[in-house]
Each structure stands twice: as C-alpha cells, then as structure tokens.
Amino acid sequence: MSTNASQKLTVFEKIGYSLGDLAANLVFQTLVTYLAYFYTDIYGLDAKHASAITLTVGLIAAFAFNPIVGALADRTNSRWGKFRPWILWTAIPLGVIALLAFSTPDFSYKGKVIYAVVTYTLLLLFYAANNLPYSALSGVITGDMKERNSMSAYRFVAVMFAQFFVQVFMYSIIISAGNGDKAAGIEKVMTWLAIIGTVMLIITFLTTKERIVPKPEQKSSLSEDLGDLKKNKPWFIMLLLTTLVFITLAMKGGGYVYYFENFVDKESLTQFIIPVTNALSGIGMNFFGEDPVSAGFGLFNAGGILFMIIGITLSKPLADKYGKRDVFGIALVISTFFILIFYFFPAKSTGLMFASQILHGFFYGITIPLLWAMIADVADYSEWKNNRRATAIIFSAMMVGLKAGLTIGSSLLTWILGIYDYIPNSTSGQTATAVNASKLLVSIYPAIPFLVGAALLFFYKINKKMEVQIESDLRQRRSA
C-alpha cells in the first residue's frame, strides 16, 4: 500500500472535499424532506402508488446500482485516481436528472406514474455513481484517523448547511417562487440547485487528492472482495446500523411537513413565530412570513439544524477521547428520547415541540460525522485483517444501507399515510386517524429503528483501543 509521505490535509482541501457533500445533499435532503409530499400533494399521485414507486425503485437501486458502482470504482485506474473521476463524470448528469425528477409534466395519470418511475430510477442511479465514489474518497485521502475525523467534521458541517437550506427555507421559497403554485415553484428552485450543485462537485474534483494507492500486487478479484466482506463482522453491523438510521431519517424527515400541515395548531404556531418572522421581514426576508405553516416548519427545522452543527463540532474531540463507537451509541440513545416525546405534545404546545427538536438536533449532530468515519474504519479493519484494501465496495455496501433505509423509510411514510386514510390536498381537513398518523410518523415509529441501531453497537468491536492499534499497524505496513 503506497502513500504520500504526508497524511495531513490543508483546510483548503477539507473545504473542497466538503463541498461535494453539500452538493449531493441538496439532492438527498430534498428526497428525504419532500419526495413523499411532492408525489402526493404536488405531483398528484395516490399515496399507495407513491409508496410502491419509492419502495420498488429504491430497493432495486440499493441492491443493484451500489454494488456495481462500488466494484467498478475499485477497479478504475486513471491519472486522476480511482474515485475522483466519477465525481467529475457524473456532476452534470446528476444535476439535470434532479431537476427532471421534481418536474411536473402534464401527462395522464398513467403517464405520471411512468415518468416518476423513470426519473426516480435515473436519479438514484446517478446519485449512486456520484456519491458512492465520493464517500469512498474519504478512505484514500488520508490514513490518519484524526485527520479523517477532522475531514468528516468539515464534511458534515457542509451537510448541515445543505440541510438548513432545504428544510428551513426551501418550502417558503417554493411557495414564493411559484406565487402559490408549488409545482412551478419547486421547478424553479431545483433549476438553481442543479446548477450550484454541479459547480460544487467540479470544485471537489479539482481540490482533492488520493494519497492511499494499493500496490499492484494487492489487487484482488471481485470474489475475493466479497469473501472479505463475509468475514467482516463490523461491516455487517455498520450495514444494518446505516439502514436503520436512514429509515428513521426518511420517516421523520418526510413526516414533519404532514405534522405541521395536519396536527400543529395554526394559531398557536403563528403567535409563537411572529417575533422571528417580523425580524426576518425587517431584513428583507418577506417570503418567510407569507404562510404560517411553511414559516413555522422552516423555523422548527432551523432550530434543530443549528444545534446539530454545534453537536458536530463536539463530535471530533469526543471521538478522539472516547472512541467513535461509544460516543455514537450514547448520543443516539439520548437523541431518540427527544423523538419519542413528540407523541405526547398537545397541538398547541409549539414551544415544547421546538425545544425538543433543538435537543434532538444537538445530540443527533454528535453522531453525524461518526457514522461515515466508522465506515472508513471498517475499510481499514478489512485491510488490517486481509492485507487487501477494497474501499469502494465496503462503502458501496453502506450505500446499500443508506438507499435501503431511505427507501424503506419513505415508502413506510406514504404507506402508513395510506392505511390511516390520509387524503392528499384535502380542503375539508384530515380524519382523526390521519392526524394521528402524522404524530406517529415523527415520534413512535422513527424512534424504533434508532433504538435497535444503538443496541447493535454492543456487538461492534472497533472501540477506541482497536482504532489505535489498526492505525498504528497500517502505518507501519504502508511505510514499509
């Protein structure tokens, strides 16, 4: 395993790398937050049809696209490295298909279903071809685990900025840009996001460097890589953990807009946010006060995201001192408590809702950089045990977990709405069962996967002591 003498990264390179995740999350956060709502209340699909599309296409993408891309990326050899070329090649196509996937052509209902299937399939294909090599790149930029922790912190601060825009401002901007027409508004917003995201991905390609390069004699066949995975218990645990985490994120992330539309008391929400919306209007952000639901929804997400960023900044020092596994597990359990209690809030308790979201955001923020840093550690563990490195295929398995979790969570969201008799675009209000569903989707149901994921960490053996041992042993091998 050859490597450059220095494993230290400049701030410039860390920022450049982080822009790639900012770009990808303009797409990903939009999928998590708005895909179900877009399909049911903007595009006009039946909730059960939307659930079938997200489940079928998502699972095909998870279990077909990601392993193929991972195997191809590990075997890519170019003057730019293994993974950086993929970021360049897919930058423009990903932006174009993201725009098309959130467009609303005037087709028949059957035509709409076909269009949704085709565009969602292509979106997940190009997202895999872009984001999987991008994620694997973190495992070959540096072998220094402290630098990797630092880079992960930069990366996920960028993720939070993308999430902040999508979850805080995007709904209000969609309504404002379309003059109340959500279909026209989302197309305008996605056009600009496609352009900005493409530019950021190109910057990532230009500013990063692959330092860990396998020697020719360490090349392995696909069957050998898969054999290594079968013997890698930490990999199995991280695959399940990633799936569970993203089931929760998709379910509650997509459920909040229904929660605010159908459960939260509008008058109490308006009175609670008036001081903030007035202040924002005073600095020219008038669009944020035009609709109390979209404004309240945005400010609710803003509180959580701001405190997530604070949690992210604490992640590295806590992980350096106590190890990623222990910090991740404890923070995940505490953050789950602040999801569960949403079920018990009355419709008028907007203050408690906002406070709980802030506390959940803080503790969950601590876990955010650690998940991907732990996956990079699993790639190191595989190399340490087998003397072969297959970074992309390990990350591809985690992307299977991400896509499967996103797919299962999103399809559960629309499926649960369907079985609780949710009526899209209802002008007469929702049934009591549908209102209860909007509560369950941001509390009880999403808490379950988080708690199961925390329990899995009892079987994950890469603790602080083993992290240090793996890093030391691999450094000696590479220098030799």
Buried (B, 14 or more C-beta within 10 A) or exposed (E): BEBEEEBEBEEEBBBBBBBBBBBBBBBBBBBBBBBBBBBBBBBBBBBBBBBBBBBBBBBBBBBBBBBBBBBBBBBBEEEBBBBBBBBBBBBBBBBBBBBBBBBBEEEEEEEBBEBBBBBBBBBBBBBBBBBBBBBBBBBBBBBBBBBBBBBBBBBBBBBBBBBBBBBBBBBBBBBBBBEEBBBBBBBBBBBEBBEBBBEBBBBBBEBBBBBBBBEEEBBBEBEEBBBBBEEBBBBBBBBBBBBBBBBBBBBBBBBBBBBBBBBBBEEBBBEBBEEBBEEBBEEEBEBBBBBBBBBBBBBBBBBBBBBBBBBBBBBBEBBBEBBBBBBBBBBBBBBBBBBBBBBEBEBBBBEBBBEBBBBBBBBBBBBBBBBBBBBBBBBBBBBBEBEBBBBBBBBBBBBBBBBBBBBBBBBBBBBBBBEBEBBBEEEEEBBEEBBBBBBBBBBEBBBBBBBBBBEBBEEBEBBBEBBEEBBEEBBEEBEE
